[in-house]
Amino acid sequence: MTRPFHSLLVANRGEIAVRVLATARRLGLRGIAVFSDADAGAAHVAAADAAARLGPAPARDSYLSIPALLEAARATGAEAVHPGYGFLSENADFAEAVLAAGLVWVGPPPAAIRAMGSKAAAKALMERAGVPLVPGYHGEDQSEERLRAEAARIGFPILVKASAGGGGKGMKVAASAAELEEALALAKGEARAAFGDDRLLLERFLQSPRHIEIQVFGDSHGQVIHLHERDCSIQRRHQKVVEEAPAPGMTAERRAAMGAAACAAARAVGYVGAGTVEFIAAGENFHFMEMNTRLQVEHPVTEAITGLDLVEWQLRIAMGEALPLRQDQVPLDGHAIEMRLYAEDPARDFAPSTGVLRHLALPEGLPGIRVDAGVRQGDAVSIHYDPMLAKIIAHGPDRATALRRLDRALAASSVAGIRSNLPLLRGIAAHPAFRDAALDTGFIARHAEGLLAPPGPAPRGALAAALLRLLRDAAARDPADPHSPWGEASAWRLNGPGHQDFGLRDGEAVLRLRAHPGAVTRLDLPDGPASVAAPRWAGDGLAAVLDGQALRATVLREGALLTVLLDGATHELALIDPGAATGAAQEGGGRVLAPMPGRILEIKVAEGEAVARGAVLLVMEAMKVQMRITAPADGLVQALRCRVGELVEDGSELVLLEPAKG
């Protein structure tokens, strides 16, 4: 059903909802947001003309609830629904329900979603159409016996994938038959939680291919074109981190061949709207992987090199308009690179990070830079949704210029309050292999030693900034008695110049520092003395002169924790209370703690059971990612401190182990 409309409900959240609402506003449409209880004050709600509550925070009760979404559309007078990406964007039942309610669906026909949304069905369709496929199994028989037999036929390593999914959810690698059972169980669990469908397919796992995708568009008049390709090879957990367009090294001949295959795939299912056909490329060959029947996260790089607004194209096509360009009219201008900023800790196997964004700075006003963000400083990052915070996109006349602009944009970005992958993004951008466009899906794993190295000690600039913050806070008088001499905690002495001593913990290191306040403050730092002049504070922002050089930093303080943002890096320091008792007992090695907030999905052991180091004790889920919690040492399960279905906080005790003797 295509027809003009004047109001649009975005059935999504975060940065994609903000993005769609921006184009809707520019086109004069009334934009309507939906929200869960966790998102009542979110950025996408503020960006809308109207908003409707869906339900509680869990996605199954809000953004995945078709009745709640349809009721929101009815209550707000929406005429059309844009699904964004993720959640129900590739759910044919939702598309049919929207159309049955008399609304315009901004997406492909439900039949096309079914044909291509099921990865297994799409592969069967492509196989009949003669499109090359990676060896695999995508049949209806989902019994463990059949899956094991097919894996043995295909050969290891095997990639286990959710048939109904995407975005890296429900995707596991089994290097051998011994690992297959666990990979199947984890993939089924993630697929069921993320998509409500636990069917799987199997593929031969290609070790280091490139991931290249083609952006296609179709209209209701039978036209299909492509808008060039994107290289999405740099990934973690089978989910994209960096995307660029055009693909480095792509020839016009290969672009034409891949584009023709992608358009043929779209025509085969009567495709209308935006879609992406994904290929695995190895050497001169390319193999169909899947089709995403929605707008992609990485669509901004295509917009950058074509100068087109893909959301506007989606909306106009949904109104019944024809594609505005022929294939030979599609522009290709320069090069664009996108990096995804995630709330996650790369040092902990990319575990999602939750908490309040105490500080968030994203680049503004830089040439060739675009930022798509769905959060603001002060927002909470919860366990319930995808951990992406923002996308930073750099465009230039060539790849070298785009890279230089990207470097500046990343240097202007900073995050505090949660862990983020910003240091990893900076490391990728600066890596010689990335600058030489030596890209494949094994990039991060291959260069992990350099990219995921733990941070070094805080530099003298960060230590100086932290000491200046402590001096400032110490000099502040008690507002209850501002004139009391006892209310000042400065270094003032009766008979001469004073000093203040501070203890700071930097990782495992304990630093003993001394400050001599004055017109020029002298600091005794681990690598020698320093002098600081003309310190000026604007909130948490510091400008000073350190040893004759300009020092600009942001210093956040929350109790004893000091977070120093300096030269694009984040340094966390802890103030040591000199009055606190020393030699406190450390946590016993037998306490297994939750690495982050999440829900307990499965408990694999019982009290009294003997376990070996590395044995899986339980499985928990956070931000749609399932994590196995393993035994830190051989021992006996003394007590279980959680139960299936329970929501646990970061650091909660989950299992108490009695270490094995000896």
BELPE-V275165 format. One record per residue. RES is the residue in one small letter. PSI is psi in whole degrees, -180 to 180 (* if undefined). D_FIRST is the distance of its C-alpha to the first C-alpha in whole Angstrom. Layout:
res->(RES;RES)
psi->(PSI;PSI)
d_first->(D_FIRST;D_FIRST)
This chain:
res->(m;t;r;p;f;h;s;l;l;v;a;n;r;g;e;i;a;v;r;v;l;a;t;a;r;r;l;g;l;r;g;i;a;v;f;s;d;a;d;a;g;a;a;h;v;a;a;a;d;a;a;a;r;l;g;p;a;p;a;r;d;s;y;l;s;i;p;a;l;l;e;a;a;r;a;t;g;a;e;a;v;h;p;g;y;g;f;l;s;e;n;a;d;f;a;e;a;v;l;a;a;g;l;v;w;v;g;p;p;p;a;a;i;r;a;m;g;s;k;a;a;a;k;a;l;m;e;r;a;g;v;p;l;v;p;g;y;h;g;e;d;q;s;e;e;r;l;r;a;e;a;a;r;i;g;f;p;i;l;v;k;a;s;a;g;g;g;g;k;g;m;k;v;a;a;s;a;a;e;l;e;e;a;l;a;l;a;k;g;e;a;r;a;a;f;g;d;d;r;l;l;l;e;r;f;l;q;s;p;r;h;i;e;i;q;v;f;g;d;s;h;g;q;v;i;h;l;h;e;r;d;c;s;i;q;r;r;h;q;k;v;v;e;e;a;p;a;p;g;m;t;a;e;r;r;a;a;m;g;a;a;a;c;a;a;a;r;a;v;g;y;v;g;a;g;t;v;e;f;i;a;a;g;e;n;f;h;f;m;e;m;n;t;r;l;q;v;e;h;p;v;t;e;a;i;t;g;l;d;l;v;e;w;q;l;r;i;a;m;g;e;a;l;p;l;r;q;d;q;v;p;l;d;g;h;a;i;e;m;r;l;y;a;e;d;p;a;r;d;f;a;p;s;t;g;v;l;r;h;l;a;l;p;e;g;l;p;g;i;r;v;d;a;g;v;r;q;g;d;a;v;s;i;h;y;d;p;m;l;a;k;i;i;a;h;g;p;d;r;a;t;a;l;r;r;l;d;r;a;l;a;a;s;s;v;a;g;i;r;s;n;l;p;l;l;r;g;i;a;a;h;p;a;f;r;d;a;a;l;d;t;g;f;i;a;r;h;a;e;g;l;l;a;p;p;g;p;a;p;r;g;a;l;a;a;a;l;l;r;l;l;r;d;a;a;a;r;d;p;a;d;p;h;s;p;w;g;e;a;s;a;w;r;l;n;g;p;g;h;q;d;f;g;l;r;d;g;e;a;v;l;r;l;r;a;h;p;g;a;v;t;r;l;d;l;p;d;g;p;a;s;v;a;a;p;r;w;a;g;d;g;l;a;a;v;l;d;g;q;a;l;r;a;t;v;l;r;e;g;a;l;l;t;v;l;l;d;g;a;t;h;e;l;a;l;i;d;p;g;a;a;t;g;a;a;q;e;g;g;g;r;v;l;a;p;m;p;g;r;i;l;e;i;k;v;a;e;g;e;a;v;a;r;g;a;v;l;l;v;m;e;a;m;k;v;q;m;r;i;t;a;p;a;d;g;l;v;q;a;l;r;c;r;v;g;e;l;v;e;d;g;s;e;l;v;l;l;e;p;a;k;g)
psi->(116;136;159;148;163;-8;142;124;130;111;59;-170;180;-153;-32;-35;-43;-43;-49;-41;-32;-45;-39;-43;-43;-31;2;15;150;117;132;127;160;155;151;176;-32;-18;16;-33;22;164;-38;-28;-43;-26;-9;161;-26;160;149;139;140;-42;-161;171;-44;137;-35;-23;1;-87;-15;7;105;-45;-41;-40;-42;-37;-38;-41;-42;-45;-30;-2;28;145;-19;159;126;125;-7;-140;159;-171;-118;17;-26;32;110;-33;-39;-44;-44;-39;-39;-47;-40;-27;2;16;160;132;118;81;-178;164;148;-37;-37;-38;-43;-43;-40;-24;-32;112;-38;-47;-38;-41;-39;-41;-46;-35;-43;-30;-3;12;132;139;155;138;133;-170;128;41;175;-30;111;16;150;-35;-44;-41;-40;-42;-42;-37;-41;-37;-44;-41;145;156;152;139;120;126;147;129;-34;4;-170;-175;22;-6;139;36;122;152;132;117;-19;171;-31;-28;-8;-43;-46;-40;-41;-44;-45;-42;-42;-44;-46;-40;-42;-41;-39;-35;-5;20;117;17;145;160;160;144;150;130;113;128;-49;60;174;147;107;132;154;127;121;156;137;155;175;4;11;4;141;130;170;155;46;-171;169;140;121;38;-31;112;161;143;35;21;139;144;-38;135;147;156;139;170;128;134;0;130;159;-36;-44;-37;-44;-40;-46;-39;-40;-41;-41;-44;-36;-39;-42;-43;-32;-23;15;47;139;132;-161;138;165;128;120;137;149;126;129;119;-131;-3;152;147;136;134;-56;167;130;119;57;177;142;155;-40;16;-24;-29;-33;-41;-37;-43;-14;-19;17;154;104;-31;-39;-43;-43;-47;-42;-38;-39;-23;-2;2;157;160;135;-12;152;166;-41;-2;-4;121;159;101;105;-151;144;144;134;138;137;124;116;150;89;165;99;-28;-17;47;38;32;133;149;135;162;-167;135;88;-27;134;114;124;150;139;137;13;140;134;13;134;141;125;112;150;6;163;162;133;-15;155;137;115;173;-10;-19;173;142;13;131;-44;168;132;120;128;135;142;173;-20;173;-38;-41;-42;-39;-43;-42;-38;-42;-46;-40;-41;-36;-27;2;145;148;137;153;-29;168;147;168;18;-44;-37;-44;-43;-40;-41;-48;-32;-9;134;-36;-38;-41;-27;4;35;81;139;174;-12;13;-53;-44;-40;-35;23;-36;-39;-40;-34;19;142;151;148;-177;151;133;169;-31;-41;-41;-41;-43;-40;-43;-39;-37;-43;-39;-42;-45;-37;-31;-14;130;158;117;-21;-25;72;-16;-4;130;-21;-9;-4;130;38;-173;18;136;151;-39;29;-177;141;179;164;137;141;145;128;141;123;96;-123;-12;140;123;133;115;154;140;137;89;151;-171;-39;114;128;138;136;104;164;-32;17;173;156;158;140;130;156;48;134;133;139;92;-120;-2;135;135;128;178;115;115;41;1;146;136;121;125;162;130;112;143;132;95;-122;-8;127;127;118;122;113;127;41;1;156;129;126;125;149;129;128;124;115;-19;-6;149;143;165;29;147;136;165;139;144;-14;-3;121;118;154;127;-15;169;145;-176;136;120;-38;139;124;-9;168;157;137;-6;139;136;153;157;132;-9;142;120;-42;168;129;160;137;135;42;8;130;134;137;128;120;163;131;-15;167;144;-170;133;106;-40;145;124;11;171;160;134;-12;140;125;152;162;128;-1;143;125;-45;140;119;139;111;145;142;139;*)
d_first->(0;4;7;10;12;15;16;15;16;18;18;21;25;27;27;24;23;25;24;20;21;24;21;19;23;23;20;21;18;20;20;20;22;23;26;29;32;33;31;32;33;32;31;27;28;30;27;25;25;24;25;24;27;25;29;32;32;31;28;27;28;26;23;23;22;19;20;22;19;17;20;20;17;18;21;20;18;15;12;10;12;14;16;18;20;22;22;19;17;17;17;14;15;14;11;11;12;10;7;10;11;9;8;6;7;10;10;10;9;11;13;14;15;17;19;20;20;23;25;27;25;24;27;28;25;27;30;29;28;31;30;33;33;36;38;36;35;32;32;31;35;35;39;41;43;41;40;43;44;41;42;46;45;42;45;46;44;41;38;36;32;30;27;24;26;26;28;31;31;32;34;38;41;43;46;48;48;50;47;44;44;44;41;39;40;39;36;34;35;33;30;30;31;28;25;26;27;30;30;32;32;36;36;40;40;41;43;43;40;37;34;32;28;26;23;20;17;14;12;9;13;15;17;18;21;23;25;28;29;30;33;33;36;38;37;39;38;35;33;33;35;36;33;34;33;34;35;39;41;38;38;36;37;36;33;32;32;30;27;27;27;24;22;23;22;19;18;20;17;14;13;11;12;16;18;22;24;27;30;34;36;40;42;41;39;35;33;30;29;26;22;21;17;17;19;23;25;27;25;27;30;27;26;30;31;28;28;24;22;20;18;18;16;14;13;13;11;8;9;8;12;14;17;20;22;24;25;29;28;27;30;32;34;37;36;35;36;34;36;34;37;37;39;41;44;45;48;47;45;42;42;40;41;41;42;42;42;45;45;42;42;40;41;40;41;42;41;38;37;34;33;30;32;30;34;37;40;41;38;38;37;37;37;33;31;31;34;33;34;33;33;35;34;37;36;39;40;41;41;45;44;41;43;45;43;41;45;45;42;43;47;45;43;45;44;46;46;44;45;42;42;43;46;45;42;45;47;45;44;48;49;50;48;45;46;47;44;45;42;41;39;43;44;44;46;48;49;49;53;52;49;49;53;54;55;58;60;60;61;64;61;59;62;64;61;61;64;64;61;64;66;64;63;67;68;66;68;67;66;67;71;70;74;75;77;76;72;72;71;72;75;77;81;84;86;84;81;79;76;73;72;69;68;64;63;61;59;62;65;67;68;71;70;72;72;74;73;74;73;73;72;73;71;73;70;70;70;73;73;71;71;68;68;67;64;61;58;55;54;54;54;57;59;62;65;66;69;68;65;62;60;56;55;53;55;53;55;54;58;59;56;56;53;54;52;54;53;49;51;51;54;55;58;60;63;65;67;71;72;70;71;71;71;68;68;65;62;63;62;61;58;54;52;48;47;45;43;41;40;43;41;44;48;49;53;55;58;61;59;61;59;59;58;54;53;50;51;47;44;42;38;38;34;33;36;38;42;45;48;51;55;57;60;62;62;62;59;61;58;54;53;50;48;44;41;43;42;45;46;47;51;51;53;52;54;58;60;64;65;66;70;71)
